[in-house]
Amino acid sequence: MSESEISRRGVLSSALWAGIGGVAVGAATGGGAAWAMAASTPPSDDQIDLSRSYPFYGQNHQGGVATEPQRNAVYMTFRFADSADRHALQSLLARWSAAAAVLQQGKPIGSVQPGVEVQPPTDTGEAFGLSPASLTITVGLGPSVFGPRFGLASKKPALFSELPTLNGDFLDPRLTGGDLSVQACADDPQVCYHAVRNLARLGRSIVSPHWAVLGFGRASAGPGQSTPRNLLGFKDGTRNISSPADYDRFVWIKGGDQPWLEGGTYQVARKIRQLLETWDSDRVGNQQQIIGRHKESGAPLTGSAEFDTPDFGAKSGAGDPVIDPLSHVALAAHENNGGIMIRRRSYNYTDGLDPTGQLNAGLLFISYQNDPRHFIDIQNRLGAHDLLNEYIRHIGSAIFAVPPAPEEGHYLAQGLF
Amino acid sequence: MSESEISRRGVLSSALWAGIGGVAVGAATGGGAAWAMAASTPPSDDQIDLSRSYPFYGQNHQGGVATEPQRNAVYMTFRFADSADRHALQSLLARWSAAAAVLQQGKPIGSVQPGVEVQPPTDTGEAFGLSPASLTITVGLGPSVFGPRFGLASKKPALFSELPTLNGDFLDPRLTGGDLSVQACADDPQVCYHAVRNLARLGRSIVSPHWAVLGFGRASAGPGQSTPRNLLGFKDGTRNISSPADYDRFVWIKGGDQPWLEGGTYQVARKIRQLLETWDSDRVGNQQQIIGRHKESGAPLTGSAEFDTPDFGAKSGAGDPVIDPLSHVALAAHENNGGIMIRRRSYNYTDGLDPTGQLNAGLLFISYQNDPRHFIDIQNRLGAHDLLNEYIRHIGSAIFAVPPAPEEGHYLAQGLF
């Protein structure tokens, strides 16, 4: 098993980190002693190691779902050209697979030097010399893939269709839908952007970009990393899926009606504008009531530490619930949603200023689940009742089926064809 | 001299890096031997240490000019409210100075916990728990500061006024000008955004945001870092100012007509859209002719290594210049501009897609010089002749006077009042 494979699975990760650190120290000092010492020393949260890479092939599941969240993301959806046919789609998925495997190794696609130059270069070049930076590329297929155009209607999973209108939707059609999606996550924004740009370029006769978001999180890193904060200033993702059992139960598709999607999942992407000036004018006590957690520590209002289990039954001396039943954490909690959990991978975004000079920023919310109804049900409750709704707008939305990772020599969603 | 001061001045920086690395290793293993070993070991380009901080006070010059470029930037310009008067401006500069000093230490401004909560919190909270990440905050004053409003006309430097229309300008008024500017650079985008957002919030009765850009560079780090690449895929900044003598000659203001600006500089910001799809359709050989450098190595077309000095007189066997006199490197070179150099600090940006589905991305170009005519002259030549003009559009522009850093107990531009 390679270092990358170990890392990919998120096990023994501190050993991996130590190993990489040891290589660097050992190489620079020429001494084996440094290696041995560093081998027991995972880096602090203040260090990022960009040399880590994840393999693309043979991982059962695509990366970027269970992968320890990287610090940056570029997310793009695509629309088919009118001329795109079944063969073109098949060819695109094969080319994207091959390119993704190379990009995740930190290498350019195609040759770099002009040599006998008869056409533009394959790779756009802005990542030459950069490290893999834990890049993962995650490709999704929209519901339109199973429309009449490609003759794939029989391969459509019964659970899969465009999202219905949900409570609280405030969607901009320019930020909604898409025939294909690419999520590129890495610890270097330039690596993310390069990956998506080059996949767009490889596909330009078949698909054109539809909408895109550049997402960022905090840069502190390492296994045991602290939960990132959204631009509301609150920790976001504390009660996320993390155990293999929960991934099997809630994320990975198993025993579905479409063999090609076994080991895959469904991706929901929402662009959520946050009305930061309004939020910032609110007292912390009110903000905490809306979220149901303490701002600095992230602890539920019924607890003292971030990972304390919220006690939704706890009452104050006056007999009121300590955690408001309409708070964000209460409405989203699996205890209050029939036990359902979704895997969230959210990134902050900023689009600068809006035409009125307000901060145009928010959250790129991406969730993974093996049944789209899980997201739909949770979001319908949140959209109807969440105290937070006064401060947010769901302006973009899309859903995609994410096939499993291919084996080497194969390509994404090959079972469709 | 503190660690940070050493780093701030860009000298002995590998010793500093080693020191920080040593702290981490030593603390984790409890051993002094690790420190001693690490002390001779700067981290590789693949490691970022987020614990580094720069002091705000007593540095002669503001940070973010000569500071080793951090990986991320948020740049925002502001407009005065109609009600802003001299006292309000003075008060704002004092509050921004105090806040900048705290933010650069990685601390929130004001208290966090609600306690006796009578008003919204001072700090918006999204950087709680994050490291300083080498944050520098650089504040600039626009030409309008010396208009009639503030009674500061007598303090206006003779060299300082709005930029004239320059060759190649394609400016969008929504991205042009500003009364004040804030440049926040750090190795964590969340730290940058938090800083600018909180300064905007502190100033909201006096100034409102006018335009803003989120900039990014490659994440690989460390002293001796390789030159970053722009989204054209070329190294950008190879022939930048780096020696103290050149800073004194070309960047820092000395012996000017305004004592309050001694040790300061002028900041020019340009938002430059790059037409990436057009660029990407060009052959590498043509791209190299346009830039005057090899794409992968960054070497001039007359050399073999990045830092080789371009030979603008060299001819090919056919008698043509090897470096086209209208190439970007030839027109920008100090050899062809009367010896003039400017300090550049550029970041890539992306605004997603434009309404036609093209990549909406480019370069946030920021330069520092002790005479605005240096930028004007170079840009006028480039704007008139640069082969690159077919692929770029200067869509945003502004100029600011950057006062020196205050001593502790003082504030930015205090000499104005």
Chai-1 contact restraints between the chains, C-beta under 6 A:
chainA,res_idxA,chainB,res_idxB,connection_type,confidence,min_distance_angstrom,max_distance_angstrom,comment,restraint_id
A,A24,B,S44,contact,1.0,0.0,6.0,A-B,restraint_1
A,V25,B,T41,contact,1.0,0.0,6.0,A-B,restraint_2
A,A28,B,T41,contact,1.0,0.0,6.0,A-B,restraint_3
A,T29,B,T41,contact,1.0,0.0,6.0,A-B,restraint_4
A,A34,B,M37,contact,1.0,0.0,6.0,A-B,restraint_5
A,M37,B,A34,contact,1.0,0.0,6.0,A-B,restraint_6
A,T41,B,V25,contact,1.0,0.0,6.0,A-B,restraint_7
A,T41,B,A28,contact,1.0,0.0,6.0,A-B,restraint_8
A,T41,B,T29,contact,1.0,0.0,6.0,A-B,restraint_9
A,S44,B,A24,contact,1.0,0.0,6.0,A-B,restraint_10
A,D46,B,D49,contact,1.0,0.0,6.0,A-B,restraint_11
A,D46,B,L50,contact,1.0,0.0,6.0,A-B,restraint_12
A,D46,B,S51,contact,1.0,0.0,6.0,A-B,restraint_13
A,D46,B,S131,contact,1.0,0.0,6.0,A-B,restraint_14
A,Q47,B,Q47,contact,1.0,0.0,6.0,A-B,restraint_15
A,Q47,B,D49,contact,1.0,0.0,6.0,A-B,restraint_16
A,I48,B,I48,contact,1.0,0.0,6.0,A-B,restraint_17
A,D49,B,D46,contact,1.0,0.0,6.0,A-B,restraint_18
A,D49,B,Q47,contact,1.0,0.0,6.0,A-B,restraint_19
A,L50,B,D46,contact,1.0,0.0,6.0,A-B,restraint_20
A,L50,B,A219,contact,1.0,0.0,6.0,A-B,restraint_21
A,L50,B,S220,contact,1.0,0.0,6.0,A-B,restraint_22
A,S51,B,D46,contact,1.0,0.0,6.0,A-B,restraint_23
A,V112,B,E296,contact,1.0,0.0,6.0,A-B,restraint_24
A,P114,B,V284,contact,1.0,0.0,6.0,A-B,restraint_25
A,P114,B,G285,contact,1.0,0.0,6.0,A-B,restraint_26
A,E117,B,R283,contact,1.0,0.0,6.0,A-B,restraint_27
A,E117,B,G285,contact,1.0,0.0,6.0,A-B,restraint_28
A,P120,B,S281,contact,1.0,0.0,6.0,A-B,restraint_29
A,P120,B,D282,contact,1.0,0.0,6.0,A-B,restraint_30
A,P120,B,R283,contact,1.0,0.0,6.0,A-B,restraint_31
A,P121,B,V284,contact,1.0,0.0,6.0,A-B,restraint_32
A,T124,B,G233,contact,1.0,0.0,6.0,A-B,restraint_33
A,T124,B,D280,contact,1.0,0.0,6.0,A-B,restraint_34
A,G125,B,G233,contact,1.0,0.0,6.0,A-B,restraint_35
A,G125,B,K295,contact,1.0,0.0,6.0,A-B,restraint_36
A,E126,B,R229,contact,1.0,0.0,6.0,A-B,restraint_37
A,E126,B,L231,contact,1.0,0.0,6.0,A-B,restraint_38
A,E126,B,G233,contact,1.0,0.0,6.0,A-B,restraint_39
A,F128,B,E296,contact,1.0,0.0,6.0,A-B,restraint_40
A,G129,B,S226,contact,1.0,0.0,6.0,A-B,restraint_41
A,L130,B,R218,contact,1.0,0.0,6.0,A-B,restraint_42
A,S131,B,D46,contact,1.0,0.0,6.0,A-B,restraint_43
A,S131,B,S220,contact,1.0,0.0,6.0,A-B,restraint_44
A,D188,B,R218,contact,1.0,0.0,6.0,A-B,restraint_45
A,D188,B,A219,contact,1.0,0.0,6.0,A-B,restraint_46
A,P189,B,F216,contact,1.0,0.0,6.0,A-B,restraint_47
A,Q190,B,R218,contact,1.0,0.0,6.0,A-B,restraint_48
A,R201,B,D280,contact,1.0,0.0,6.0,A-B,restraint_49
A,S208,B,G357,contact,1.0,0.0,6.0,A-B,restraint_50
A,P209,B,L353,contact,1.0,0.0,6.0,A-B,restraint_51
A,P209,B,G357,contact,1.0,0.0,6.0,A-B,restraint_52
A,A212,B,G352,contact,1.0,0.0,6.0,A-B,restraint_53
A,A212,B,L353,contact,1.0,0.0,6.0,A-B,restraint_54
A,L214,B,T350,contact,1.0,0.0,6.0,A-B,restraint_55
A,F216,B,P189,contact,1.0,0.0,6.0,A-B,restraint_56
A,R218,B,L130,contact,1.0,0.0,6.0,A-B,restraint_57
A,R218,B,D188,contact,1.0,0.0,6.0,A-B,restraint_58
A,R218,B,Q190,contact,1.0,0.0,6.0,A-B,restraint_59
A,A219,B,L50,contact,1.0,0.0,6.0,A-B,restraint_60
A,A219,B,D188,contact,1.0,0.0,6.0,A-B,restraint_61
A,S220,B,L50,contact,1.0,0.0,6.0,A-B,restraint_62
A,S220,B,S131,contact,1.0,0.0,6.0,A-B,restraint_63
A,R229,B,E126,contact,1.0,0.0,6.0,A-B,restraint_64
A,L231,B,E126,contact,1.0,0.0,6.0,A-B,restraint_65
A,G233,B,T124,contact,1.0,0.0,6.0,A-B,restraint_66
A,G233,B,G125,contact,1.0,0.0,6.0,A-B,restraint_67
A,G233,B,E126,contact,1.0,0.0,6.0,A-B,restraint_68
A,D280,B,T124,contact,1.0,0.0,6.0,A-B,restraint_69
A,D280,B,R201,contact,1.0,0.0,6.0,A-B,restraint_70
A,S281,B,P120,contact,1.0,0.0,6.0,A-B,restraint_71
A,D282,B,P120,contact,1.0,0.0,6.0,A-B,restraint_72
A,R283,B,E117,contact,1.0,0.0,6.0,A-B,restraint_73
A,R283,B,P120,contact,1.0,0.0,6.0,A-B,restraint_74
A,V284,B,P114,contact,1.0,0.0,6.0,A-B,restraint_75
A,V284,B,P121,contact,1.0,0.0,6.0,A-B,restraint_76
A,G285,B,P114,contact,1.0,0.0,6.0,A-B,restraint_77
A,G285,B,E117,contact,1.0,0.0,6.0,A-B,restraint_78
A,K295,B,G125,contact,1.0,0.0,6.0,A-B,restraint_79
A,E296,B,V112,contact,1.0,0.0,6.0,A-B,restraint_80
A,E296,B,F128,contact,1.0,0.0,6.0,A-B,restraint_81
A,T350,B,L214,contact,1.0,0.0,6.0,A-B,restraint_82
A,G352,B,A212,contact,1.0,0.0,6.0,A-B,restraint_83
A,L353,B,P209,contact,1.0,0.0,6.0,A-B,restraint_84
A,L353,B,A212,contact,1.0,0.0,6.0,A-B,restraint_85
A,G357,B,S208,contact,1.0,0.0,6.0,A-B,restraint_86
A,G357,B,P209,contact,1.0,0.0,6.0,A-B,restraint_87
